[in-house]
Amino acid sequence: MSGDKKEAFRCIKALKVPFFHHEIVKRALIMAMERQKAQVKLLDLLKEAVEVGLINTTQVTKGFSRIIDSVEDLSLDIPEARSVLQSFISKVAYEGWLWASSLKSLSAGEKLLETPALMCLKTRLSRLSESISCLVTLQRLCIV
């Protein structure tokens, strides 16, 4: 872990407010939206904070939910806020440190994860389901 991350984690721990870590998540996401060059570093920082147990997934989900609730206002200052947030959600859900299904939709009727990664997963699950059906049929034939 880099010295910058260690220092960030030390500061988060020093706050002694784990019930308020959603605010750290929210502010990191806003900074990442505002500063495109910092996006990767900030998302990596959050990911590592989750992996080491510093920020729990409930707080991550709450932080993302708070951003979703304020995306309209954010769009006034960051016109691409909705699409950037969409890409963040897709990325972190794909990496496994956020359950996007526990989040509200960004807009009525819009699915959060209609991305190539999700479409690939749906295709794989469909194929797996077909394979299981074939195996069950074969098993029935062998039993009879």
C-alpha positions as CSV (number, residue, x, y, z in Angstrom):
1,M,0.0,0.0,0.0
2,S,1.4,3.4,-0.9
3,G,2.1,6.0,1.7
4,D,-0.8,8.2,0.4
5,K,-3.2,5.4,0.9
6,K,-1.8,4.6,4.4
7,E,-2.2,8.3,5.3
8,A,-5.8,8.4,3.9
9,F,-6.7,5.2,5.8
10,R,-5.1,6.6,9.0
11,C,-7.2,9.8,8.7
12,I,-10.4,7.8,8.1
13,K,-9.6,5.7,11.2
14,A,-8.8,8.8,13.2
15,L,-12.2,10.2,12.6
16,K,-13.7,7.3,14.7
17,V,-17.1,7.5,12.9
18,P,-17.6,4.3,11.0
19,F,-21.3,5.0,10.8
20,F,-20.5,8.1,8.8
21,H,-18.2,6.5,6.2
22,H,-20.9,6.8,3.6
23,E,-20.1,10.5,3.6
24,I,-16.4,9.7,2.7
25,V,-17.6,7.5,-0.1
26,K,-20.0,10.2,-1.4
27,R,-17.3,12.9,-1.3
28,A,-14.7,10.7,-2.9
29,L,-17.2,9.9,-5.7
30,I,-17.9,13.6,-6.2
31,M,-14.2,14.4,-6.4
32,A,-13.8,11.6,-8.9
33,M,-16.6,13.0,-11.0
34,E,-15.0,16.5,-10.9
35,R,-11.5,15.4,-11.6
36,Q,-11.3,12.9,-14.3
37,K,-7.6,12.3,-13.9
38,A,-8.2,11.3,-10.2
39,Q,-11.0,8.8,-10.9
40,V,-8.9,5.7,-11.0
41,K,-7.0,6.6,-7.9
42,L,-10.1,7.5,-5.9
43,L,-12.0,4.4,-6.9
44,D,-8.9,2.3,-6.1
45,L,-8.7,3.9,-2.7
46,L,-12.3,3.2,-2.0
47,K,-11.9,-0.4,-3.2
48,E,-8.9,-1.0,-1.0
49,A,-10.7,0.6,2.0
50,V,-13.5,-2.0,1.5
51,E,-11.0,-4.9,1.0
52,V,-9.1,-4.1,4.2
53,G,-12.4,-3.7,6.1
54,L,-12.0,0.0,6.8
55,I,-15.2,0.9,5.1
56,N,-18.0,-1.7,5.0
57,T,-20.2,-2.5,2.1
58,T,-23.3,-1.0,3.8
59,Q,-21.5,2.3,4.0
60,V,-20.4,2.1,0.4
61,T,-24.0,1.3,-0.7
62,K,-25.3,4.2,1.3
63,G,-22.7,6.6,-0.2
64,F,-23.6,5.6,-3.7
65,S,-27.3,5.9,-2.8
66,R,-26.7,9.5,-1.6
67,I,-25.0,10.3,-4.8
68,I,-27.9,8.8,-6.8
69,D,-30.3,11.0,-4.7
70,S,-28.4,14.1,-5.6
71,V,-27.5,13.3,-9.2
72,E,-29.9,16.0,-10.6
73,D,-28.2,18.7,-8.5
74,L,-24.8,17.4,-9.3
75,S,-25.6,17.6,-13.0
76,L,-25.8,21.4,-12.8
77,D,-22.1,21.5,-11.9
78,I,-21.0,18.3,-13.6
79,P,-23.2,17.9,-16.8
80,E,-22.0,14.3,-17.3
81,A,-22.6,13.3,-13.6
82,R,-25.3,10.7,-14.4
83,S,-23.3,8.9,-17.0
84,V,-20.1,9.0,-14.9
85,L,-22.0,7.7,-11.9
86,Q,-23.4,5.0,-14.1
87,S,-19.9,4.0,-15.2
88,F,-18.7,4.0,-11.6
89,I,-21.6,1.8,-10.5
90,S,-21.0,-0.6,-13.3
91,K,-17.2,-0.8,-12.7
92,V,-17.4,-1.3,-8.9
93,A,-20.3,-3.8,-9.2
94,Y,-18.3,-5.8,-11.8
95,E,-15.3,-5.7,-9.5
96,G,-17.5,-7.1,-6.7
97,W,-17.3,-4.4,-4.0
98,L,-20.8,-3.0,-4.5
99,W,-24.1,-4.8,-5.0
100,A,-25.8,-2.6,-7.6
101,S,-29.1,-4.5,-7.1
102,S,-29.3,-2.8,-3.7
103,L,-29.3,0.7,-5.3
104,K,-32.1,2.8,-6.6
105,S,-32.2,3.3,-10.3
106,L,-30.7,6.5,-11.7
107,S,-34.0,7.2,-13.4
108,A,-37.4,5.7,-13.7
109,G,-37.3,2.5,-15.7
110,E,-33.5,2.7,-16.3
111,K,-31.5,-0.4,-15.4
112,L,-28.3,0.3,-13.6
113,L,-26.1,-2.3,-15.1
114,E,-27.0,-2.6,-18.8
115,T,-23.4,-2.8,-19.7
116,P,-21.4,-5.2,-21.8
117,A,-20.2,-6.9,-18.6
118,L,-23.8,-7.5,-17.5
119,M,-24.9,-8.6,-21.0
120,C,-22.0,-11.1,-21.0
121,L,-23.0,-12.4,-17.6
122,K,-26.6,-12.8,-18.6
123,T,-25.5,-14.8,-21.7
124,R,-23.2,-17.0,-19.6
125,L,-26.0,-17.6,-17.1
126,S,-28.4,-18.5,-19.9
127,R,-25.9,-21.0,-21.3
128,L,-25.3,-22.4,-17.9
129,S,-29.0,-22.8,-17.4
130,E,-29.3,-24.6,-20.7
131,S,-26.4,-26.9,-19.8
132,I,-28.0,-27.8,-16.5
133,S,-31.3,-28.6,-18.2
134,C,-29.5,-30.9,-20.6
135,L,-27.7,-32.6,-17.7
136,V,-31.0,-33.1,-15.9
137,T,-32.6,-34.6,-19.0
138,L,-29.6,-36.9,-19.4
139,Q,-29.8,-38.0,-15.8
140,R,-33.5,-38.8,-16.2
141,L,-32.7,-40.9,-19.2
142,C,-30.0,-42.8,-17.4
143,I,-32.2,-43.5,-14.4
144,V,-35.1,-44.8,-16.5
